[in-house]
Amino acid sequence: MELKQLGEFGLIDLLKENTIIDPASVILGIGDDAAVLLPTPRQLQLLSTDMLVENVHFDLNTTTPYQLGYKAIAVNLSDIAAMGGAPKHLVISIAIPNTISADFVLNLYKGMKEICRQFKVNIVGGDTVASKNGLVINVAVIGEVEPAQLQRRSGARPGDFVVVTGMLGNSAAGLDLLTKGNWEELDFAWPLVTSHLTPKPQVCAGRVIAAYSNSMDDISDGLASEANEIAKASNVGLRLFSQKIPIATEVYQAAGFLKRPELDYALYGGEDYQLIFTIDPDKYSLLPLEEIGETLTIIGDVIDGSAKVELVESSGKVVQLEARGYNHFK
């Protein structure tokens, strides 16, 4: 079905089905000029937004509408995870070209609703408009966090461990394989491509870690970029060890196939949506690993210094690690 047959309000009527997962805090959702929400007493409110633009953030030749919808929400939930919070509500605005069918938009929202169901997040509003220059998706997320749990980039202290969740470089390697074509024939490609197209935000891990850590950030632009953000915000140095950075076997295989250094995927690739955090060594031993649900790896430590990150290579050589992650305006 074409969108012009359905119309804007007909589309909205279809999209608003099954958008309220946790109704306790929603007085009024989609259907009026604004949503009406009931905040949790004594909680800080978190607000973040991300925009995905066709041919900048995604290619419709390499992703399904379901995957795109899922990822559009995941990247926003990751920002709330990095602050130690719980995501609660979303508003979604989409600019839609006339070349896109109503079925495409409905499948896009299927992906969005699925991840919202997983994390008990309500879709409470948004906007739909026509676009003459490709598909654009903008999501704004509201989260909540206890004041004592709030995490920032600025809390790192000399002597802290630098720790990451999960494996790094999977998404970037998956994207590289997607753009090369014929990746379906490679056994090692599937988990990497999946990591890129449907990333898992570390909301549960972030909630647990926040009770112990001193600073935290999500790894959206690559480890090098996020480490530099913490160093700058905290006005400390970070010393990372290349051999300790967790890289999956599949990334090594992809790097060999694509003739690229595997470490580059972890340092500069981005879109892993894992967490990097700093923590006092005594508190690290207290972390309840079974509740975190992800592997943790100590990759370095916080040192005295002025907002710089150094990388100790496998040879023992120490180099300054520049923030070379994705930059829209370079």
N, C-alpha and C positions, 0 to 999 in steps of 0.2 A: 504494500500500500504506500502511496506517495503522501508526503506530509501535507501537501496542499488539499488533499481529499479529507484528511483527518482534521486539519486546522489546529491552531495553537491551543485552544481550550480543550479540544478533544484529546490532543496529545497529553496535556497536563492531567486530565481525568484518568488516563491510562497509567501515567507515570506515578501518580500519588498512591496507587494501591500498594499495600504492604510496606509502607515507609516508616511506620512507627513500631519500633521493636520493643522499646522500654517506655510505656506510656505514663509512668508515675510522675515524670518531671515535665510532661507536655500538656499544657492547658489547651493550646490551639496549634495545630500543625499547618500543612498545606491547605489553602483555600481562602485565606483572607489577605489583607494588605501586609501583615507581618505575623510571624509565629509568636506565640506567647508561651514562655518557658518558666519553670519554677526551679530556681537554683537551689542547690543543697546548702543549708546553713553552714557557716564557718568554713567554706571552701573557697579557695582562690579560683577565679575564672581564667581559663587559657583560651586564646583566640589566635588562629593561624590560617593562612590561605596559600594555596598553590594554584598555578595556572598551567595547563598543558595545551600546547599549540601544535597543530598538525605540521609535519615536516621540520619541526624544531625538537619537540619532545617525543614524537611518535610518527610512525609510518604505517598507514593503513594497509600497505602491502604485506606487512610482517606481523600484524597483530589483529586479533578478532575484536569485534565490538565488546564482547563479554570481558576479554582480557584487559582491554583499554579502560573499561568502567571500573573493574577491580583495582587496577593500578592507580587510577585517578584518586580513589579514596585512600589506598594504602599509603601513598606519599604524604598525605595530610595527617593520617593517624600517627605516622612516624614522628612528626614534629611534636605531637602531644606526648608520645612515649619518651622523647628526649628530655622533656621537662619533668618526668616522673608522674605524669597525670593520666587520667582516664578520659578518653573521648566520649562525648555525650550526644552531640547534635551536629548536623551538617546542613548547609545550604549549598545548592548546586546550580550553577548557571552555565548554559551551553549555547554557543553560537553555531548554527547548523547550516551548511551549504544546501542548496536545493538539489544537489546530486545524491544526497543521502536519503535513504528510505525510512519510513516509520519503523519498520522491523529492525533496522540497524539501531535506532535510538532505543527501542524497547530492549534489545539485547545488551546495549550499553548499560542500561539501568539494571538489567538482571545481574550483571557483574557487580555494580555498585551495591545493590541490595544484598547480595550474597555476603560480601565482606562486612557490611553493616550488621547483618544478622550474626556473623561470627563474633563481632566485638560489641554487640548490643548498642549500636549507635542509631539514632533516629535521623531521618531525612525530614526536615521541617520547613523547607522552602527553597527558593531559587528563582531562576528566570530562564526563559527560552526565547531566543531571537534568531533571525535569519543572518547568515554570513555570506559575503561575496568572496571571501579569501580563505577558505578552509575551515575545518572544525576546530573550535576552541572550547575547552572545558575549564571552568574555574570552580574550585571547591573551597569553602570556608568551613572550618571545624571549630566547635566550641568544646573545651574540655574542662575538667575540674581537678584540683590537686589540694591536698592538705598543706597548710603553710609550712609545716616542718619537712614535708616531702619535696618541696619545690627545688628543682635542679636547674643550674645555670652553667654556662661555659666558664664563669669567672671564679669558681671555687677551688681550683687545683692548688695544691700546696707542695712545696719541696718535700720529698720523701714518699709521696704517694706512688703507688703502682699505676701504670697506664694499662688499661684492660679493654679488650673488645669482646663482643659477643659473636658467635657464629664464625663463618668463613668469609673471607674478603676476596673480591675480584670476580665472583661468579657472574654478576649481572653484566659487567663490562665485557667479559669473555663471551657471554651469551649474545650480547648485541653484536659483537664482532662476527660471530658465527652466522647470525641472522643476515647480516649485510653481505656475506660472502656467497650465500645460496647453497643448496644441496646439503644443508646441515642435518637433515633428517636421516641421512645415511651414516652418520657418525654416532656411535654408541655413547660417547662421552658428552655429547652436545645437549641431550635432553634436560638434565638437571640445571645446566647453565642457562639455556634459553628460558626455561620455566622461571628461574630466579629473576630474569630480566622482565618477563612479561607479567608475572603475577608475584611480586615480592611480598614477603610477610613482614609487616611492621612489628617491632618488638615491644608491643604495649605491655604484655604481661611481665616480661623481663624488666622493663623500665620501672614498673610499679614496685617490684621487689628491690631492685638495685638502689633505687632512690632513697631507701631508708638507711643506706650505709655509705653511699658515695659522696664525694665532695664536688664533683662537676660531671657534666654529661653532655653529649651531643649525638645526633644521629649521623650516620655515614651516608650522606646523599651525594656529595661531590667528590668522594675519594678520601682515603685515610689521610693523605698529606694535607689536604685542605682543612679537614676537621681538626686534626692535631694542631695545625697553626692557629685555628680559631680559638681553641682552648688556651694555647700558649699566650696569644695576644690578649684575650679577655682577662686571663689570670695574672698576666705579667710575670710569667715564669718560663723556664726552659723545659722542653720535653726531649728525652733521649729514648729513641726507639731502636730496636734490634731487628734487622731485616730477617734473620733466620727464625725469629719467634712469631712473625706475622703469619696467621693461619690461612693457608691457601690449599684448596681442595685438589685432590688428585686430578679431577677433570679439568681444572684450570691449567695445570701443568701440561696435560695432554692437548688442550686447545692451543696453548701458547706454542707448543712444539709444532702443531699443525699449521698455525698461522704465522709462525716465525716471529714471535714477539716475546719480550721478556715477561715472564709470569708475574714478577713483582710489580710491573707497571699497572697491571689490571687492578691490583689491590690498592696501590698508592694513589693512582690518578683516575681510575675508571669511574667510580661513583655508582650510585643507585643500588647499593647493597642494602641500605636501610637497616643495617645492624647498628649497634650502639658502641661508642667509645666513651669510657668514663675513667675518672681517677679516684683512687680510694686509699685510705690509710691501710698499710699492710696488716695491722692487727684486726681491722674490720673485715678485710678480705677473707680471712679465715672463718668469719662468722656467716658469710653469705649462704643462704639455703639453696643450694644448687638445684635440688629437685623442684623447687618452686619457680626457678628462673626459666627452665625449659629450653635452654640453649647452652652450648659449650661456652666456657669463658677461657680466654688466653691472656696472660700477662705479656705484653709486648714491649714494655719499657718502664721508665720511671720519670717522675717530675724532679727537675733539678733547679738550682738557683740559676737565674739567667734573665735576659730581657726579651721575652716574647719570641723566642726562636725554637725551632725543632731541629735536632740533629739525628741523623740515621747512622747507626754503626753497621757497616756492611759485613758480609761474611768473612772478608779478608782482614777485618779489624779496622779498616779505614773509616774515618768519621767524616761525613759530608753534611752540609746544611740541607735540610729537606724543605724545598720550596712548595708553596701552595699552588699546584698546577692542575687542580681539578677543573671541571667544566665551568667556563665563564661565558655568559651570554654575550657580553659586549667586547670580547677580545677578537 
